[in-house]
Structure formats: structure tokens, C-alpha cells
Amino acid sequence: LAPTPDRCSRAVLSIASLIAPLIYSGDYRPYFTIYDPDFSEISKLHNTMRGQHMPPTVLGVTNPYFLKALEYWPNVISVGYLGHKKREQNIRESVDYKDNDNDESEQNHPGKVRRLSIDG
């Protein structure tokens, strides 16, 4: 999740290149929107699997709607400030966030979002 298409595209490409010189073989979309033709397919798969055993996928998005539409997505990386503080607070309240601690009793539970914020 990023405030601009440019920032989310750079973040996705950076994540996919972390394993270089190996080539990332999963699905990655540097800028993905709800108007993308594959949105309904990814959404259906996500809802069917409830976020468990999803194929390796990295999506770059700017719309906080994805936090609700793909509520079981196991990990969310927020890159940069999203804008107005009220909007940021509304996003935080709309999703059941999980702190980045090592409490193994809560790991891998659907509906919990592991969130890493990178301001920049």
C-alpha cells in the first residue's frame, strides 16, 4: 500500500528483486487496481482460500479498499505516508491489525494483517 503509483511500483519491483540474481517466479503486479481484469479472479481465489496457501503474489496498490476487499491477505507493507491523518486512522480502524511481534499463538490466522510501515 503506497500513496502514489510510482512509489508502490518501485516498492514491488524492489521486493521482487530482493532475491537477485534468482528470478522471482511468483506473480507480481507493480501497480494493481480494482479495474484490472484479474481483480475478480484474484479476489475470488483470495476469498475461497481465505488467505491460506495463496500462490506467491505481490500486489502494488494505492487504494485502501484493498485492505477490505482482500481482508485475509497475510501481509501488508505500507510504504510512505498515506496522506491526511484522519484517512490513515480510518484505514487502521477498518482492518484488524496484528502487531509485528513474535507471538506465535497469533501467527498465520486469517483476518489478521501483519503490517510493516516504511515512511519515506
Secondary structure as the mmCIF struct_conf table of DSSP 4:
data_model
#
loop_
_struct_conf.conf_type_id
_struct_conf.id
_struct_conf.beg_label_comp_id
_struct_conf.beg_label_asym_id
_struct_conf.beg_label_seq_id
_struct_conf.end_label_comp_id
_struct_conf.end_label_asym_id
_struct_conf.end_label_seq_id
BEND BEND1 PRO A 3 THR A 4
HELX_RH_AL_P HELX_RH_AL_P1 PRO A 5 ALA A 16
TURN_TY1_P TURN_TY1_P1 SER A 17 PRO A 21
BEND BEND2 LEU A 22 LEU A 22
HELX_LH_PP_P HELX_LH_PP_P1 ILE A 23 TYR A 24
BEND BEND3 GLY A 26 GLY A 26
STRN STRN1 ASP A 27 ARG A 29
BEND BEND4 PRO A 30 TYR A 31
TURN_TY1_P TURN_TY1_P2 ILE A 34 TYR A 35
BEND BEND5 ASP A 36 ASP A 36
TURN_TY1_P TURN_TY1_P3 PRO A 37 ASP A 38
HELX_RH_AL_P HELX_RH_AL_P2 PHE A 39 MET A 49
TURN_TY1_P TURN_TY1_P4 ARG A 50 HIS A 53
HELX_LH_PP_P HELX_LH_PP_P2 MET A 54 PRO A 56
STRN STRN2 THR A 57 LEU A 59
TURN_TY1_P TURN_TY1_P5 PRO A 64 PRO A 64
HELX_RH_AL_P HELX_RH_AL_P3 TYR A 65 ALA A 69
TURN_TY1_P TURN_TY1_P6 LEU A 70 TYR A 72
BEND BEND6 PRO A 74 PRO A 74
STRN STRN3 ASN A 75 VAL A 79
BEND BEND7 GLY A 80 GLY A 80
BEND BEND8 GLY A 83 HIS A 84
HELX_RH_AL_P HELX_RH_AL_P4 LYS A 85 SER A 94
BEND BEND9 VAL A 95 VAL A 95
STRN STRN4 TYR A 97 LYS A 98
BEND BEND10 ASN A 100 ASP A 101
HELX_RH_3T_P HELX_RH_3T_P1 GLU A 104 GLU A 106
TURN_TY1_P TURN_TY1_P7 GLN A 107 ASN A 108
TURN_TY1_P TURN_TY1_P8 PRO A 110 GLY A 111
STRN STRN5 VAL A 113 ILE A 118
#
